């Protein structure tokens, strides 16, 4: 993720937050500790 500019990481987080799948994507992200840490580093 360090190779991806912060603005693109932020955009990815925003897109993920808008996924309408009944919360499945959000649960998957929250269960993935590494991905959660990377996202929180952007927020």
Number of C-alpha atoms within 10 A of each C-alpha: 9 7 5 8 9 14 10 11 18 15 12 12 16 11 10 13 12 10 12 10 8 8 11 11 15 16 10 12 16 13 11 11 11 11 14 13 12 14 16 10 11 13 9
